[in-house]
Amino acid sequence: MQKIIPSNKVRIIVDNRERHIADYFSEFDVDLVFQQLKIGDFICSDRVCIERKTISDFLQSITDQRIFNQVSEIVKNYERPLLILEGNLEELFSIRNIHENAIRSVLAAIAIDFKLPILWTFDEHDTAAQIYRIAHREQIKEKREPQIRVKKKCISFAKQQEFLVSGLPNISNKLSIRLLKKFKTPKKVFSASESALQKVKGIGKEKAKRIWEILNKEYEAE
């Protein structure tokens, strides 16, 4: 654990890969301390660490399945972790060839299974303003200091796949394992026919129909 020397000025530990966002903090009374972080992108206190992702970053992390490893690590190591999703939400279902319900399943797993709060921001300026307010609250009001914490092992690749599939309606972790054993990959589970799904123990006609409808019915905004 590494501790930053206390100061009356707000300090935020920032991952080296986020240097490009530094200019957006210029209007705030803040010191940015750049370091190579193993977990998260911004550390605001001993308990608050923030993972920042643009919409494009988020979708890419679903594709390469990094998202659950990152989420697991930040949740294990910080008491009050946060995920910031930055950008136009209309692009969430349009800029990548990822099924809408796969995206919804990931968001549901993050919020429910990992209990990780998600904050939405419009752009880099909005993100910087939000991070500054969080850091100011933690350090000035709560008298907490930024600290780097790294202590626990990351979630396994298999668990990441199970979390993804268990986001489908009425699919428990046990059923997600059966589906993955049958179809081998989450992608093949999502593209399976109703009849193929019914061949898996515990997936009856109604459940298979519901899964197929969720994955294939055209989205209609409410």
C-alpha positions in Angstrom: 0.0 0.0 0.0 1.3 3.4 -1.0 0.2 6.6 0.8 0.3 10.2 -0.6 1.5 12.9 1.8 -1.5 14.8 3.3 -2.2 18.3 1.9 -5.0 20.8 2.1 -5.1 20.6 -1.7 -7.0 17.8 -3.4 -4.7 15.2 -4.8 -5.7 12.5 -7.3 -3.5 9.5 -8.3 -3.9 9.0 -12.0 -2.8 6.1 -14.1 -0.1 7.1 -16.7 -2.4 6.0 -19.5 -4.9 8.7 -18.6 -2.4 11.6 -19.0 -4.4 13.0 -21.9 -7.3 13.9 -19.6 -5.0 16.1 -17.4 -5.9 19.3 -19.2 -9.5 18.9 -18.3 -8.6 19.2 -14.6 -6.9 22.6 -15.1 -9.9 24.6 -13.8 -9.8 22.8 -10.5 -7.5 23.3 -7.5 -6.0 19.8 -7.7 -2.6 18.1 -7.9 -2.5 15.1 -10.2 0.0 12.4 -9.3 0.8 10.2 -12.3 1.8 6.6 -11.6 1.4 3.2 -13.3 -1.6 1.7 -11.6 -2.4 -2.0 -11.7 -6.0 -1.4 -10.7 -8.3 1.5 -11.8 -7.5 4.8 -13.4 -8.1 7.4 -10.7 -7.6 7.0 -6.9 -9.5 9.6 -4.9 -9.0 8.2 -1.4 -8.1 5.1 0.5 -11.5 3.7 -0.3 -12.5 5.3 -3.7 -10.9 4.1 -6.9 -12.5 4.9 -10.3 -12.3 2.9 -13.5 -13.0 5.2 -16.5 -14.1 3.8 -19.8 -15.4 5.5 -22.9 -18.3 3.8 -24.6 -15.8 2.4 -27.2 -13.4 1.2 -24.5 -16.3 -0.5 -22.6 -17.5 -2.4 -25.7 -14.0 -3.5 -26.5 -13.5 -4.8 -23.0 -16.6 -6.9 -23.4 -15.3 -8.2 -26.7 -11.9 -9.2 -25.3 -13.5 -10.2 -21.9 -11.3 -7.9 -19.8 -14.2 -6.2 -18.2 -14.9 -8.8 -15.5 -11.3 -9.1 -14.5 -11.0 -5.3 -14.1 -14.3 -5.0 -12.2 -13.4 -7.9 -9.9 -10.0 -6.4 -9.1 -11.4 -2.9 -8.3 -14.2 -4.4 -6.1 -11.8 -6.6 -4.2 -9.3 -3.9 -3.4 -11.4 -0.8 -2.7 -14.3 -0.2 -0.3 -16.1 2.3 -2.6 -15.1 1.6 -6.2 -16.8 3.3 -9.1 -17.1 2.7 -12.9 -17.5 5.8 -15.1 -18.9 5.3 -18.6 -18.2 8.3 -20.7 -19.8 9.3 -23.9 -23.0 9.3 -25.9 -25.2 6.6 -24.6 -27.0 6.3 -28.0 -23.7 4.7 -29.2 -23.8 2.0 -26.6 -25.8 -0.3 -28.9 -24.7 1.0 -32.3 -21.0 1.4 -32.7 -20.0 -2.2 -32.3 -21.4 -5.5 -33.5 -22.3 -6.7 -30.1 -25.8 -7.9 -29.3 -27.8 -5.5 -27.2 -28.7 -8.1 -24.7 -25.1 -9.2 -24.2 -24.3 -5.6 -23.3 -27.3 -5.4 -20.9 -26.2 -8.7 -19.3 -22.7 -7.2 -18.7 -24.2 -4.1 -17.2 -26.5 -6.1 -15.0 -23.6 -8.3 -13.8 -21.5 -5.3 -12.9 -24.3 -3.6 -11.0 -25.9 -6.6 -9.3 -23.3 -9.4 -9.0 -20.3 -7.1 -8.4 -22.3 -4.3 -6.7 -20.2 -1.8 -8.6 -22.0 1.7 -9.0 -21.9 3.0 -12.6 -21.8 6.8 -13.3 -22.5 8.2 -16.7 -20.6 11.3 -18.0 -21.0 13.2 -21.3 -17.3 13.8 -22.1 -13.8 14.3 -20.7 -14.7 17.6 -19.1 -17.7 16.1 -17.4 -15.6 13.2 -16.3 -12.9 15.4 -14.8 -15.5 17.5 -13.0 -17.2 14.4 -11.5 -13.8 12.9 -10.4 -12.8 16.2 -8.8 -16.0 16.5 -6.8 -15.6 12.9 -5.6 -12.0 13.5 -4.5 -12.9 16.8 -2.9 -15.6 15.1 -0.9 -13.4 12.3 0.2 -10.3 14.4 1.1 -11.7 17.7 2.4 -15.0 16.6 3.9 -14.2 13.0 5.0 -10.5 13.7 5.7 -9.3 10.6 3.7 -6.0 10.3 1.8 -5.4 8.7 -1.6 -3.9 5.3 -1.2 -3.0 2.6 -3.7 -4.3 -0.8 -2.8 -3.4 -4.1 -4.4 -4.1 -7.3 -2.5 -6.3 -10.0 -4.2 -6.1 -12.3 -7.1 -8.2 -11.5 -10.2 -11.3 -13.5 -11.3 -10.7 -16.5 -13.6 -11.5 -16.4 -17.3 -14.1 -19.2 -16.8 -15.8 -17.1 -14.1 -16.0 -14.1 -16.5 -17.8 -16.3 -19.0 -20.2 -17.6 -16.4 -21.1 -14.1 -15.3 -21.8 -13.1 -18.9 -24.1 -16.1 -19.6 -25.8 -15.8 -16.2 -27.1 -12.4 -17.2 -29.7 -14.1 -19.4 -33.2 -14.3 -18.0 -33.7 -17.1 -15.4 -30.2 -18.4 -15.8 -28.5 -19.3 -12.6 -24.8 -19.8 -12.3 -25.3 -23.5 -12.3 -27.3 -23.3 -15.6 -24.7 -20.9 -17.1 -22.0 -23.6 -16.5 -24.2 -26.2 -18.2 -24.8 -24.0 -21.2 -21.0 -23.2 -21.5 -20.2 -26.9 -21.3 -22.7 -27.6 -24.1 -21.9 -24.7 -26.4 -18.3 -24.0 -25.4 -18.3 -20.2 -25.7 -20.7 -17.4 -24.6 -21.0 -16.4 -28.3 -22.4 -19.8 -29.2 -24.8 -19.7 -26.3 -26.2 -16.4 -27.5 -26.6 -17.6 -31.1 -28.1 -21.0 -30.2 -31.6 -21.9 -31.5 -34.5 -22.6 -29.2 -34.4 -26.3 -29.9 -30.6 -26.4 -29.1 -31.1 -24.6 -25.9 -33.9 -27.0 -24.8 -31.4 -29.9 -25.0 -29.6 -28.5 -21.9 -30.8 -29.9 -18.6 -32.8 -27.3 -16.8 -33.6 -25.3 -19.9 -37.3 -26.1 -20.6 -39.4 -25.0 -23.6 -40.5 -21.7 -21.9 -37.1 -20.7 -20.7 -35.5 -21.5 -24.1 -38.2 -19.4 -25.8 -37.6 -16.5 -23.4 -33.9 -16.5 -23.9 -34.2 -16.7 -27.7 -36.7 -13.8 -27.7 -34.5 -11.6 -25.5 -31.5 -12.2 -27.8 -33.3 -11.9 -31.1 -36.3 -9.6 -30.7 -35.8 -6.1 -32.2 -35.3 -3.5 -29.6 -38.1 -1.0 -29.1 -37.5 2.0 -26.8 -40.1 2.6 -24.1 
